[in-house]
Amino acid sequence: MRRVLSSAPAAEMIGAAVAEKAAVRALSARAVSTAAAVATEEGGGISMKTKVPGPVGLRLMEQHGPQGASGGAISLFCDYRASDGCYLVDADGNRMLDMFSQIASLPLGYNHPSLLAAQADPLLATYSTSRCAIGLMPPMELPELLDETFLKIAPAGLSRVQTMLCGSSANENVFKAAMFAYRAKQRAKAGRGPTDFTRDELESCMVNQSPGCANDLSILSFRGGFHGRTMAALTCTHSKPVHKLDAPAFDWPTADFPALQYPLEHHAAENAAEEARCVDGARAIFEARLAEGRPVVGFVLEPTLRREDGEFDAAFIVDEVQTGVMASGHMWAHQAAWGLPEAPDFVVFSKKALLGGYYFKEAFQPPQGRHVQRRSDTDPASHWPGPSLTAGYRIFNTWMGDMTKLLLFRAVLEAAEREGLQARAVSTGAALMRTLEAARERHPRAVRNLRGAGTIIAFDCETPEMRDELAAALRNNGVLVGTNGSQSIRFRPALIFGDEHVDEFEGVFAATLRQLAL
């Protein structure tokens, strides 16, 4: 480093880079100001012209159907250029208050000035036109960008981060990392190195058999959980049959998740007993699988149930795909939900983080480097005759994330700090909860089991049919909400969601409940 800094050309390059960064930040600041003025001029509240979907949307659905790329779940086509803030405009010009924000994935809503301004950064154009394989040939800016984004907000006790493409791919690779670590410990007990594989392991894995494939290992998941739709993540998903039908699954165990009663303060004893029942059930699964020689090496859950696995050597995986990045009023919801004596082993993120990935402890870093491979345990001197095996590529895909999203997420964090969005999630969430509590008193069939933290809020309707009817009526009246499970409505608004939006929702919600006579 000293030699580089003493070089005149290098010093000039560094000075130019600093000047360029300052110029970009200045241009971005001007763009933020301009974009904010435009957003103010073009703003407004709910404005409904047709049912949703309207005639234009229906025509687009008819046109798009034969193309085959929709997945069968499209509910409306949108005009994203006309959308702004917390308001989504559909193809028919209906302007709706969006309290679901693209399945919880828009931290700053639509066309936020800070993200529009970030387009002025020349690096964004470079990364967009020359997308790199981050895991193989990352750009020179990667370490600094990670320091300024994900490592800056890392959960306490977790010092490493791996970016991915989405929540499913993040969970998929977390499960692999947990299994790699478990197998490495087994090899260490046998006096072998972490990647000192036997010939049997090397050959059997190529036909999907043990001992090379760890078919005896498993991840424990919980009923009602959702962790993705790729094969291992889907095995750990138990929310709706439609997600799982006709897809093969691993022989991994599933435990009961506590069915809590709400309000929590009115059911403390019952809920404590229910949590104890579920923890005992999970412990019994750990013990039974271990006795069978099929150990559970990790367990995955969303931030609700506390860790109670102290005696088992299993990785603790917290899936914060939907709950992370300030929506709970904390950067990470598990920090609020649990009083953990130590950090989880993995925390998975996506959605409001703009790209997927996970934090992890150093102990779960897959071993790197080349190692001599033994043909068998009884012949340690012989070498694997196939191609040399590099321990890298065990956690890998082509993109390993997206550099453009790192730049945009840096802008998200800067805007959140500047606008106090984490504190806003607390205050706005409290206002939304008060509105829903009042509705629960007047409409107990339609609003029950109300729960939440920050703006992550949900309630149940009396029946699935009532839930579907209420969600559809709210959409036609100008409010988009999410549905979950069999009879839940959930709220996942952007971090910029404020008291004025709560007030607007309150009027529409009350009118809709009266309209449906609920």
Residue pairs with C-beta under 8 A, 6 or more apart in sequence:
4 10
5 11
5 14
20 122
24 120
24 121
24 122
27 117
27 120
28 117
28 118
28 120
28 121
28 411
29 117
30 117
31 113
31 116
31 117
31 119
31 120
32 113
32 114
32 116
32 117
33 113
34 113
35 111
35 113
35 116
35 117
36 113
39 84
39 85
39 111
39 113
42 84
43 84
43 85
43 87
44 87
44 95
45 87
45 95
45 97
45 504
46 87
46 95
46 96
46 97
46 477
46 478
46 479
46 504
46 508
47 93
47 94
47 95
47 478
48 94
48 95
48 96
48 476
48 477
48 478
49 92
49 93
49 94
50 92
50 93
50 94
51 476
52 75
52 76
52 90
52 92
52 94
52 96
52 475
52 476
53 61
53 75
53 76
53 77
53 90
53 91
53 92
54 90
54 91
54 92
54 94
55 92
56 77
56 91
56 92
57 76
57 77
57 90
57 91
57 92
60 77
60 91
61 74
61 77
64 70
64 74
64 77
76 90
76 91
77 90
77 91
78 88
78 89
78 90
78 91
79 89
79 90
79 91
79 93
80 89
80 110
80 111
81 111
82 89
82 93
82 95
83 89
83 110
83 111
84 109
84 110
84 111
85 109
85 110
85 111
85 112
85 494
85 496
86 97
86 98
86 99
86 101
86 109
86 110
86 493
86 494
86 496
86 497
86 501
87 95
87 96
87 97
87 98
87 109
87 110
88 95
88 96
88 98
88 110
88 480
89 95
89 96
90 96
94 478
95 478
96 475
96 478
96 479
96 480
97 478
97 479
97 480
97 501
97 504
97 505
97 508
98 109
98 110
98 480
98 493
98 494
99 479
99 480
99 481
99 482
99 491
99 492
99 493
99 497
99 501
99 505
100 480
100 481
100 482
100 490
100 491
100 492
100 493
101 109
101 492
101 493
101 494
103 322
103 351
103 482
103 492
104 322
104 327
104 351
104 352
104 482
104 492
105 350
105 351
105 352
105 354
106 352
106 494
107 325
107 326
107 352
107 354
107 412
107 416
107 421
107 494
107 495
108 114
108 115
108 412
108 415
108 494
108 495
108 496
109 494
109 496
109 497
112 415
112 496
114 411
114 412
114 414
114 415
115 408
115 411
115 412
115 415
117 411
118 124
118 407
118 408
118 410
118 411
121 407
123 141
123 403
123 407
124 404
124 407
124 408
127 139
127 402
127 403
127 404
127 407
128 404
131 399
131 402
131 403
132 138
132 139
132 403
133 398
133 399
133 400
134 142
134 163
134 399
134 400
134 401
134 403
135 396
135 397
135 400
139 403
141 403
142 403
142 406
145 403
145 406
145 407
145 410
146 161
146 406
148 410
148 413
149 406
149 409
149 410
149 413
150 161
150 163
150 349
150 353
150 357
150 359
150 409
151 159
151 161
152 413
153 325
153 331
153 413
154 161
154 359
155 331
155 332
155 334
155 335
155 343
155 344
155 347
155 359
156 335
156 343
157 342
157 343
157 344
157 361
158 343
158 344
158 346
158 347
158 359
158 360
158 361
159 361
159 362
160 359
160 360
160 361
160 362
160 365
161 357
161 358
161 359
161 360
162 170
162 173
162 357
162 358
162 360
162 395
162 400
163 355
163 356
163 357
163 400
163 401
163 402
163 406
164 170
164 173
164 350
164 355
164 356
164 357
164 358
164 397
164 400
164 401
165 355
165 356
165 397
165 399
165 401
165 402
166 228
166 350
166 355
166 356
167 227
167 228
167 319
167 321
167 348
167 349
167 350
167 351
167 356
168 227
168 228
168 229
168 230
168 233
168 356
169 228
169 230
169 356
169 397
170 321
170 348
170 349
170 350
170 356
170 357
170 358
171 227
171 228
171 230
171 232
171 233
171 236
171 300
171 317
171 319
171 321
171 348
171 358
172 228
172 230
172 231
172 232
172 233
173 358
173 395
174 298
174 300
174 317
174 346
174 348
174 358
174 360
175 219
175 232
175 233
175 236
175 298
175 300
175 317
176 232
176 394
176 395
177 346
177 360
177 364
177 366
177 395
178 219
178 297
178 298
178 314
178 315
178 317
178 345
178 346
178 364
179 214
179 217
179 297
179 298
180 364
180 366
180 367
180 394
181 297
181 315
181 363
181 364
182 214
182 217
182 295
182 297
182 313
182 315
183 214
183 217
184 194
184 195
184 367
185 313
187 193
187 194
187 196
188 194
190 377
193 367
193 371
194 367
194 391
195 367
195 369
195 371
195 389
195 391
196 371
196 372
196 373
196 374
197 212
197 373
197 374
197 384
197 389
198 211
198 373
198 374
198 375
198 376
198 377
199 373
199 374
199 375
199 376
199 382
199 384
200 211
200 212
200 376
201 211
201 212
202 212
202 373
202 384
202 386
202 389
203 212
204 210
204 211
204 212
204 213
205 212
205 213
206 212
208 215
209 215
210 216
216 293
216 294
216 295
217 294
217 295
217 296
217 297
218 250
218 251
218 252
218 253
218 289
218 294
218 295
218 296
218 297
219 232
219 235
219 236
219 252
219 296
219 297
219 298
219 299
219 300
219 317
220 252
220 253
220 254
220 255
220 282
220 285
220 286
220 296
220 298
220 299
220 300
220 314
221 227
221 235
221 236
221 237
221 238
221 252
221 253
221 254
221 255
221 299
221 300
221 301
222 238
222 254
222 255
222 256
222 257
222 278
222 282
222 301
222 305
223 238
223 254
223 255
223 256
223 257
224 238
224 239
224 257
224 485
225 236
225 237
225 238
225 239
225 257
225 300
225 301
225 302
225 319
226 237
226 238
226 239
226 243
227 233
227 236
227 237
227 300
227 319
227 321
228 234
228 236
228 237
229 237
229 243
231 247
231 248
231 249
231 250
232 250
234 243
234 244
234 247
234 249
235 249
235 250
235 252
236 252
236 300
237 243
237 244
238 244
238 254
239 484
239 485
240 485
240 486
253 285
253 289
253 296
255 278
255 281
255 282
255 285
256 277
256 278
256 281
257 278
257 301
257 304
257 305
258 271
258 274
258 275
258 277
258 278
258 304
258 305
259 274
260 267
260 271
260 274
260 275
260 451
261 267
261 270
261 271
261 274
261 449
262 448
262 449
262 450
262 451
263 450
264 271
264 451
275 305
275 306
278 305
279 305
279 308
282 299
282 308
282 309
283 308
283 309
283 312
285 296
286 296
286 309
286 312
286 314
289 295
289 296
290 296
290 312
295 313
295 314
296 312
296 314
297 313
297 314
297 315
298 314
298 315
298 316
298 317
298 345
298 346
299 309
299 314
299 315
299 316
299 317
300 317
300 318
300 319
301 317
301 318
301 319
302 318
302 319
302 320
302 322
302 323
303 318
303 320
303 323
303 328
303 332
303 333
303 334
303 336
303 337
303 338
304 337
306 338
306 340
307 316
307 338
307 340
307 344
309 316
315 345
315 346
315 364
316 344
316 345
316 346
317 344
317 345
317 346
317 348
318 334
318 344
318 346
318 347
318 348
319 348
320 332
320 333
320 334
320 347
320 348
320 349
321 348
321 349
321 350
321 351
321 356
322 351
322 456
322 492
323 332
323 333
323 334
323 456
324 331
324 332
324 333
324 347
324 349
324 351
324 352
324 353
325 331
325 349
325 351
325 352
325 353
325 495
326 352
326 416
326 421
326 422
326 425
326 454
326 495
327 333
327 352
327 425
327 454
327 455
327 456
327 492
327 495
328 336
328 337
328 425
328 453
328 454
328 455
328 456
329 336
329 422
329 423
329 425
329 426
329 429
329 453
329 454
330 336
330 422
330 454
331 422
332 347
333 453
333 454
333 456
334 340
334 344
334 347
336 453
337 453
343 361
345 360
345 361
345 363
345 364
346 358
346 359
346 360
346 361
346 364
347 358
347 359
347 360
348 356
348 357
348 358
349 356
349 357
349 358
349 359
350 356
350 357
352 412
352 495
353 409
354 405
354 408
354 409
354 412
355 401
355 402
355 405
355 406
355 409
356 401
357 401
366 391
366 392
366 394
366 395
367 391
368 391
368 392
369 390
369 391
370 388
370 389
370 390
370 391
371 389
371 391
372 383
373 383
373 384
373 389
374 380
374 381
374 382
374 383
374 384
375 382
375 383
375 384
376 382
415 421
416 422
416 495
419 496
421 495
421 496
422 495
424 495
424 496
424 497
424 498
425 454
425 455
425 495
426 454
427 499
428 455
428 497
428 498
428 499
428 501
428 502
429 452
429 453
429 454
429 455
429 456
429 457
431 499
431 502
432 455
432 457
432 491
432 502
432 505
433 450
433 452
433 457
435 502
435 505
435 506
435 509
436 447
436 450
436 457
436 459
437 450
439 446
439 447
439 509
439 510
439 513
440 447
440 448
440 450
440 459
442 513
443 513
443 518
445 461
445 462
445 466
445 518
446 461
446 462
446 466
446 470
446 513
446 516
446 518
447 459
447 461
448 459
448 460
448 461
448 462
449 459
449 460
450 457
450 458
450 459
451 457
451 458
451 459
452 458
452 491
455 491
455 492
455 493
455 495
455 497
456 490
456 491
456 492
457 490
457 491
458 484
458 488
458 489
458 490
458 491
459 488
459 489
460 467
460 487
460 488
460 489
461 467
461 470
461 487
461 488
461 489
462 487
463 487
464 486
464 487
466 487
466 518
467 483
467 486
467 487
467 488
467 489
468 483
469 516
470 489
470 512
470 513
470 516
470 518
471 481
471 483
471 489
473 512
473 515
473 516
474 480
474 481
474 508
474 509
474 512
475 481
477 508
477 511
477 512
477 515
478 508
479 505
479 508
479 509
479 512
481 489
481 490
481 491
482 489
482 490
482 491
482 492
483 489
483 490
484 490
493 501
